Amino acid sequence: MALELDAALEVRTCAGGQEALEVARSWKPNLILLDVMMPGMDGPMTLEELRRDAITQNIPVVFITARTQARDVERFLQLGAAGVIAKPFDPMALAEDVRKYLQAS
């Protein structure tokens, strides 16, 4: 909801990993935010599937998670994530964080 308040960002939400794969394939977003813990297919599994698909393999993915110990962050980056945003996050700063990742990609 915090991102939807920023008119410069087009936001789509998905209920889980499988839906995210389908939406990413058809929409081809500039950035994907994934929760690590999701029903059905978790964030790391979703990222793995995104990387296997030629259409989605180059879309930057940022995890949003409470799992921010150094070893967890390193694992997410090794999986191919562009970064990690820690939970709880400041909803007022989230759009700025997202824009930083968009500019970096």
Biotite code that builds the C-alpha atoms (Angstrom):
import biotite.structure as struc

atoms = struc.array([
    struc.Atom([0.000, 0.000, 0.000], chain_id="A", res_id=1, res_name="MET", atom_name="CA", element="C"),
    struc.Atom([2.884, 2.378, 0.746], chain_id="A", res_id=2, res_name="ALA", atom_name="CA", element="C"),
    struc.Atom([4.178, 2.028, -2.811], chain_id="A", res_id=3, res_name="LEU", atom_name="CA", element="C"),
    struc.Atom([0.772, 2.586, -4.333], chain_id="A", res_id=4, res_name="GLU", atom_name="CA", element="C"),
    struc.Atom([0.748, 6.085, -2.818], chain_id="A", res_id=5, res_name="LEU", atom_name="CA", element="C"),
    struc.Atom([3.624, 7.031, -5.134], chain_id="A", res_id=6, res_name="ASP", atom_name="CA", element="C"),
    struc.Atom([2.086, 7.962, -8.485], chain_id="A", res_id=7, res_name="ALA", atom_name="CA", element="C"),
    struc.Atom([5.406, 7.367, -10.256], chain_id="A", res_id=8, res_name="ALA", atom_name="CA", element="C"),
    struc.Atom([5.329, 3.661, -9.389], chain_id="A", res_id=9, res_name="LEU", atom_name="CA", element="C"),
    struc.Atom([3.033, 1.121, -10.984], chain_id="A", res_id=10, res_name="GLU", atom_name="CA", element="C"),
    struc.Atom([2.426, -1.616, -8.432], chain_id="A", res_id=11, res_name="VAL", atom_name="CA", element="C"),
    struc.Atom([0.915, -5.055, -8.799], chain_id="A", res_id=12, res_name="ARG", atom_name="CA", element="C"),
    struc.Atom([0.532, -7.503, -5.947], chain_id="A", res_id=13, res_name="THR", atom_name="CA", element="C"),
    struc.Atom([0.420, -11.274, -5.984], chain_id="A", res_id=14, res_name="CYS", atom_name="CA", element="C"),
    struc.Atom([-0.846, -13.742, -3.403], chain_id="A", res_id=15, res_name="ALA", atom_name="CA", element="C"),
    struc.Atom([2.068, -16.142, -3.804], chain_id="A", res_id=16, res_name="GLY", atom_name="CA", element="C"),
    struc.Atom([5.064, -17.268, -5.787], chain_id="A", res_id=17, res_name="GLY", atom_name="CA", element="C"),
    struc.Atom([3.228, -19.067, -8.574], chain_id="A", res_id=18, res_name="GLN", atom_name="CA", element="C"),
    struc.Atom([1.065, -16.034, -9.262], chain_id="A", res_id=19, res_name="GLU", atom_name="CA", element="C"),
    struc.Atom([4.168, -13.823, -9.172], chain_id="A", res_id=20, res_name="ALA", atom_name="CA", element="C"),
    struc.Atom([5.792, -15.958, -11.874], chain_id="A", res_id=21, res_name="LEU", atom_name="CA", element="C"),
    struc.Atom([2.757, -15.636, -14.122], chain_id="A", res_id=22, res_name="GLU", atom_name="CA", element="C"),
    struc.Atom([2.418, -11.876, -13.592], chain_id="A", res_id=23, res_name="VAL", atom_name="CA", element="C"),
    struc.Atom([6.153, -11.267, -14.079], chain_id="A", res_id=24, res_name="ALA", atom_name="CA", element="C"),
    struc.Atom([6.110, -13.177, -17.353], chain_id="A", res_id=25, res_name="ARG", atom_name="CA", element="C"),
    struc.Atom([3.241, -11.170, -18.802], chain_id="A", res_id=26, res_name="SER", atom_name="CA", element="C"),
    struc.Atom([3.946, -7.760, -17.246], chain_id="A", res_id=27, res_name="TRP", atom_name="CA", element="C"),
    struc.Atom([7.783, -7.760, -17.290], chain_id="A", res_id=28, res_name="LYS", atom_name="CA", element="C"),
    struc.Atom([8.216, -5.309, -14.368], chain_id="A", res_id=29, res_name="PRO", atom_name="CA", element="C"),
    struc.Atom([11.356, -3.247, -13.833], chain_id="A", res_id=30, res_name="ASN", atom_name="CA", element="C"),
    struc.Atom([11.748, -4.629, -10.293], chain_id="A", res_id=31, res_name="LEU", atom_name="CA", element="C"),
    struc.Atom([10.191, -7.374, -8.190], chain_id="A", res_id=32, res_name="ILE", atom_name="CA", element="C"),
    struc.Atom([9.829, -7.216, -4.415], chain_id="A", res_id=33, res_name="LEU", atom_name="CA", element="C"),
    struc.Atom([9.511, -10.680, -2.878], chain_id="A", res_id=34, res_name="LEU", atom_name="CA", element="C"),
    struc.Atom([8.762, -11.690, 0.657], chain_id="A", res_id=35, res_name="ASP", atom_name="CA", element="C"),
    struc.Atom([10.963, -14.577, 1.762], chain_id="A", res_id=36, res_name="VAL", atom_name="CA", element="C"),
    struc.Atom([8.075, -16.361, 3.495], chain_id="A", res_id=37, res_name="MET", atom_name="CA", element="C"),
    struc.Atom([5.130, -16.872, 1.141], chain_id="A", res_id=38, res_name="MET", atom_name="CA", element="C"),
    struc.Atom([2.461, -19.569, 0.917], chain_id="A", res_id=39, res_name="PRO", atom_name="CA", element="C"),
    struc.Atom([3.160, -22.427, -1.455], chain_id="A", res_id=40, res_name="GLY", atom_name="CA", element="C"),
    struc.Atom([6.341, -21.292, -3.157], chain_id="A", res_id=41, res_name="MET", atom_name="CA", element="C"),
    struc.Atom([8.617, -19.202, -0.938], chain_id="A", res_id=42, res_name="ASP", atom_name="CA", element="C"),
    struc.Atom([10.643, -16.208, -2.111], chain_id="A", res_id=43, res_name="GLY", atom_name="CA", element="C"),
    struc.Atom([13.929, -18.036, -2.785], chain_id="A", res_id=44, res_name="PRO", atom_name="CA", element="C"),
    struc.Atom([12.106, -20.709, -4.818], chain_id="A", res_id=45, res_name="MET", atom_name="CA", element="C"),
    struc.Atom([10.271, -18.005, -6.736], chain_id="A", res_id=46, res_name="THR", atom_name="CA", element="C"),
    struc.Atom([13.547, -16.236, -7.495], chain_id="A", res_id=47, res_name="LEU", atom_name="CA", element="C"),
    struc.Atom([15.046, -19.500, -8.705], chain_id="A", res_id=48, res_name="GLU", atom_name="CA", element="C"),
    struc.Atom([12.128, -19.986, -11.103], chain_id="A", res_id=49, res_name="GLU", atom_name="CA", element="C"),
    struc.Atom([12.356, -16.377, -12.304], chain_id="A", res_id=50, res_name="LEU", atom_name="CA", element="C"),
    struc.Atom([16.032, -16.933, -13.147], chain_id="A", res_id=51, res_name="ARG", atom_name="CA", element="C"),
    struc.Atom([15.239, -20.088, -15.148], chain_id="A", res_id=52, res_name="ARG", atom_name="CA", element="C"),
    struc.Atom([12.857, -18.246, -17.473], chain_id="A", res_id=53, res_name="ASP", atom_name="CA", element="C"),
    struc.Atom([14.432, -16.265, -20.333], chain_id="A", res_id=54, res_name="ALA", atom_name="CA", element="C"),
    struc.Atom([11.650, -13.685, -20.112], chain_id="A", res_id=55, res_name="ILE", atom_name="CA", element="C"),
    struc.Atom([12.140, -12.943, -16.388], chain_id="A", res_id=56, res_name="THR", atom_name="CA", element="C"),
    struc.Atom([15.749, -13.899, -15.731], chain_id="A", res_id=57, res_name="GLN", atom_name="CA", element="C"),
    struc.Atom([17.095, -10.340, -15.826], chain_id="A", res_id=58, res_name="ASN", atom_name="CA", element="C"),
    struc.Atom([14.401, -8.631, -13.746], chain_id="A", res_id=59, res_name="ILE", atom_name="CA", element="C"),
    struc.Atom([16.022, -7.380, -10.525], chain_id="A", res_id=60, res_name="PRO", atom_name="CA", element="C"),
    struc.Atom([14.542, -8.950, -7.384], chain_id="A", res_id=61, res_name="VAL", atom_name="CA", element="C"),
    struc.Atom([14.707, -7.475, -3.896], chain_id="A", res_id=62, res_name="VAL", atom_name="CA", element="C"),
    struc.Atom([13.697, -9.494, -0.861], chain_id="A", res_id=63, res_name="PHE", atom_name="CA", element="C"),
    struc.Atom([11.671, -7.930, 1.929], chain_id="A", res_id=64, res_name="ILE", atom_name="CA", element="C"),
    struc.Atom([12.287, -9.945, 5.065], chain_id="A", res_id=65, res_name="THR", atom_name="CA", element="C"),
    struc.Atom([12.933, -9.977, 8.782], chain_id="A", res_id=66, res_name="ALA", atom_name="CA", element="C"),
    struc.Atom([15.733, -12.470, 8.117], chain_id="A", res_id=67, res_name="ARG", atom_name="CA", element="C"),
    struc.Atom([18.547, -9.955, 7.877], chain_id="A", res_id=68, res_name="THR", atom_name="CA", element="C"),
    struc.Atom([21.429, -11.630, 9.640], chain_id="A", res_id=69, res_name="GLN", atom_name="CA", element="C"),
    struc.Atom([24.597, -11.416, 7.557], chain_id="A", res_id=70, res_name="ALA", atom_name="CA", element="C"),
    struc.Atom([24.464, -15.093, 6.538], chain_id="A", res_id=71, res_name="ARG", atom_name="CA", element="C"),
    struc.Atom([20.836, -14.765, 5.407], chain_id="A", res_id=72, res_name="ASP", atom_name="CA", element="C"),
    struc.Atom([21.513, -11.624, 3.364], chain_id="A", res_id=73, res_name="VAL", atom_name="CA", element="C"),
    struc.Atom([24.577, -13.247, 1.804], chain_id="A", res_id=74, res_name="GLU", atom_name="CA", element="C"),
    struc.Atom([22.481, -16.288, 0.843], chain_id="A", res_id=75, res_name="ARG", atom_name="CA", element="C"),
    struc.Atom([19.837, -14.112, -0.808], chain_id="A", res_id=76, res_name="PHE", atom_name="CA", element="C"),
    struc.Atom([22.488, -12.211, -2.758], chain_id="A", res_id=77, res_name="LEU", atom_name="CA", element="C"),
    struc.Atom([24.120, -15.485, -3.839], chain_id="A", res_id=78, res_name="GLN", atom_name="CA", element="C"),
    struc.Atom([20.732, -16.628, -5.122], chain_id="A", res_id=79, res_name="LEU", atom_name="CA", element="C"),
    struc.Atom([20.742, -13.583, -7.388], chain_id="A", res_id=80, res_name="GLY", atom_name="CA", element="C"),
    struc.Atom([18.793, -11.002, -5.411], chain_id="A", res_id=81, res_name="ALA", atom_name="CA", element="C"),
    struc.Atom([19.672, -7.368, -6.094], chain_id="A", res_id=82, res_name="ALA", atom_name="CA", element="C"),
    struc.Atom([19.241, -6.546, -2.426], chain_id="A", res_id=83, res_name="GLY", atom_name="CA", element="C"),
    struc.Atom([17.327, -6.939, 0.811], chain_id="A", res_id=84, res_name="VAL", atom_name="CA", element="C"),
    struc.Atom([14.961, -4.546, 2.563], chain_id="A", res_id=85, res_name="ILE", atom_name="CA", element="C"),
    struc.Atom([14.616, -5.311, 6.261], chain_id="A", res_id=86, res_name="ALA", atom_name="CA", element="C"),
    struc.Atom([11.283, -5.769, 8.002], chain_id="A", res_id=87, res_name="LYS", atom_name="CA", element="C"),
    struc.Atom([9.891, -3.900, 9.670], chain_id="A", res_id=88, res_name="PRO", atom_name="CA", element="C"),
    struc.Atom([10.485, -1.174, 7.113], chain_id="A", res_id=89, res_name="PHE", atom_name="CA", element="C"),
    struc.Atom([9.490, 2.465, 7.181], chain_id="A", res_id=90, res_name="ASP", atom_name="CA", element="C"),
    struc.Atom([6.477, 2.719, 4.830], chain_id="A", res_id=91, res_name="PRO", atom_name="CA", element="C"),
    struc.Atom([7.299, 6.356, 4.145], chain_id="A", res_id=92, res_name="MET", atom_name="CA", element="C"),
    struc.Atom([10.830, 5.448, 2.992], chain_id="A", res_id=93, res_name="ALA", atom_name="CA", element="C"),
    struc.Atom([9.933, 2.330, 1.007], chain_id="A", res_id=94, res_name="LEU", atom_name="CA", element="C"),
    struc.Atom([9.336, 4.134, -2.306], chain_id="A", res_id=95, res_name="ALA", atom_name="CA", element="C"),
    struc.Atom([12.727, 5.837, -2.004], chain_id="A", res_id=96, res_name="GLU", atom_name="CA", element="C"),
    struc.Atom([14.394, 2.472, -1.326], chain_id="A", res_id=97, res_name="ASP", atom_name="CA", element="C"),
    struc.Atom([12.662, 0.983, -4.365], chain_id="A", res_id=98, res_name="VAL", atom_name="CA", element="C"),
    struc.Atom([13.773, 3.881, -6.565], chain_id="A", res_id=99, res_name="ARG", atom_name="CA", element="C"),
    struc.Atom([17.400, 3.298, -5.488], chain_id="A", res_id=100, res_name="LYS", atom_name="CA", element="C"),
    struc.Atom([17.168, -0.302, -6.676], chain_id="A", res_id=101, res_name="TYR", atom_name="CA", element="C"),
    struc.Atom([15.496, 0.781, -9.911], chain_id="A", res_id=102, res_name="LEU", atom_name="CA", element="C"),
    struc.Atom([18.274, 3.280, -10.613], chain_id="A", res_id=103, res_name="GLN", atom_name="CA", element="C"),
    struc.Atom([20.943, 0.687, -9.869], chain_id="A", res_id=104, res_name="ALA", atom_name="CA", element="C"),
    struc.Atom([19.481, -1.812, -12.330], chain_id="A", res_id=105, res_name="SER", atom_name="CA", element="C"),
])
